[in-house]
Amino acid sequence: MIRADILKTRSFLIIIGLLILLVSLSVAVSVGTVPVSTGTVWAILSNKVWPGLIEQTWTQGREAIVWEIRLPRALLAMMVGAGLAIVGASLQAVTRNMLADPHLLGISSGGAFGAVLALLHTGMFLGTLTVPILAFVGALFATMIVLGVSHFADATSADRLVLTGVAVSFIVMAGANILIFMGDPRASHTVVFWMLGGLGLAQWSQLVYPLTILLVCGAWLITRASLLNAMTVGDETAATLGISVAKFRLAVFVNGALITGVMVAFSGVIGFVGLMIPHIARMVVGGDYNRVLLASGVLGAVFLLWADIFARTLMAPEDIPIGIVTGLIGGIFFIWLLGRKKH
């Protein structure tokens, strides 16, 4: 049973997180090649929710920019950032390795492989769901390979599991590159989006898929925060508490593959979010996963919102692939973290 203090902490984090997200969301929708004031942004959104509530003083062009382009993109950034950060925190718990994340364990590479396969070779045989489904299948397949290789090579320790994930990630990405090489050269430029990451293809009609997966799988992980706490102590200790260690680790990997696969399908491969954000969350709220998972979700959403703002504005009107921005920030962060640990 969840203690009252945990419920209070979660409620406080949710309130603070919503306030930070609202401010970041306002800025994300306001800035761009065509600036739109925050007041106009919220007036447009209010009119969309309650038509005729506010007298229209803005142009149809600005309304289209806010509602059809920037808001879906900002909401997708929040979902992807939150999802990758929660997955990263969960993987770090079950592997007991602070370097574990969806990218290093090959899950992101598997998702990219599935997306490239759909875009260049199979076609949209399942309609708009083709890319998300194949991305998830690819992410899940890569996860199974990592677990299978680790079992075959008796690499069951946390450190060797991460090394196995890195090796599988290189192999899967090699396979994705072969698919690109074998595909139509005229269409190959479309996969650059998946390899470098980007949010420019966000659409209202597609946001329901990452939102549903994030809510369902994220809730599953959050409700098992106490089990993740036990896993951080060690497999033997977790087993003495009645946890089926192998089954629970597999369930976390499958949930992580599902979240990552769907997020990759709509945003491409975005590195360092799942690796960096949980570290920051633990600095802010401590090591208890009842707080770490929620804090990781909020910080991940906020971080990717601001990364997308920089990607859109640094070289406006051109968009920098968001994976470049997160990689640069993540690399600098870990150099700083290494220096901090040294002292």
GIBELUR-V68459 format. One record per residue. RES is the residue in one small letter. SS is DSSP state (h for helix, s for strand, l for the rest). Layout:
BEGIN
res: <RES | RES>
ss: <SS | SS>
END
This chain:
BEGIN
res: <m | i | r | a | d | i | l | k | t | r | s | f | l | i | i | i | g | l | l | i | l | l | v | s | l | s | v | a | v | s | v | g | t | v | p | v | s | t | g | t | v | w | a | i | l | s | n | k | v | w | p | g | l | i | e | q | t | w | t | q | g | r | e | a | i | v | w | e | i | r | l | p | r | a | l | l | a | m | m | v | g | a | g | l | a | i | v | g | a | s | l | q | a | v | t | r | n | m | l | a | d | p | h | l | l | g | i | s | s | g | g | a | f | g | a | v | l | a | l | l | h | t | g | m | f | l | g | t | l | t | v | p | i | l | a | f | v | g | a | l | f | a | t | m | i | v | l | g | v | s | h | f | a | d | a | t | s | a | d | r | l | v | l | t | g | v | a | v | s | f | i | v | m | a | g | a | n | i | l | i | f | m | g | d | p | r | a | s | h | t | v | v | f | w | m | l | g | g | l | g | l | a | q | w | s | q | l | v | y | p | l | t | i | l | l | v | c | g | a | w | l | i | t | r | a | s | l | l | n | a | m | t | v | g | d | e | t | a | a | t | l | g | i | s | v | a | k | f | r | l | a | v | f | v | n | g | a | l | i | t | g | v | m | v | a | f | s | g | v | i | g | f | v | g | l | m | i | p | h | i | a | r | m | v | v | g | g | d | y | n | r | v | l | l | a | s | g | v | l | g | a | v | f | l | l | w | a | d | i | f | a | r | t | l | m | a | p | e | d | i | p | i | g | i | v | t | g | l | i | g | g | i | f | f | i | w | l | l | g | r | k | k | h>
ss: <l | l | l | h | h | h | h | h | h | h | h | h | h | h | h | h | h | h | h | h | h | h | h | h | h | h | h | h | h | h | l | l | l | l | l | l | l | h | h | h | h | h | h | h | h | h | h | h | h | l | l | l | l | l | l | l | l | l | l | h | h | h | h | h | h | h | h | h | h | h | h | h | h | h | h | h | h | h | h | h | h | h | h | h | h | h | h | h | h | h | h | h | h | h | h | l | l | l | l | l | l | l | l | l | l | l | h | h | h | h | h | h | h | h | h | h | h | h | h | h | h | h | l | l | l | l | l | l | h | h | h | h | h | h | h | h | h | h | h | h | h | h | h | h | h | h | h | h | h | h | h | h | l | l | l | l | l | h | h | h | h | h | h | h | h | h | h | h | h | h | h | h | h | h | h | h | h | h | h | h | h | h | l | l | l | l | l | h | h | h | h | h | h | h | h | h | l | l | l | l | l | l | l | h | h | h | h | h | h | h | h | h | h | h | h | h | h | h | h | h | h | h | l | l | h | h | h | h | h | h | h | h | h | l | h | h | h | h | h | h | l | l | l | l | h | h | h | h | h | h | h | h | h | h | h | h | h | h | h | h | h | h | h | h | h | h | h | l | l | l | l | l | h | h | h | h | h | h | h | h | h | h | h | h | h | l | l | l | h | h | h | h | h | h | h | h | h | h | h | h | h | h | h | h | h | h | h | h | h | h | h | h | h | l | l | l | l | l | l | l | l | h | h | h | h | h | h | h | h | h | h | h | h | h | h | h | h | h | h | h | h | h | l>
END
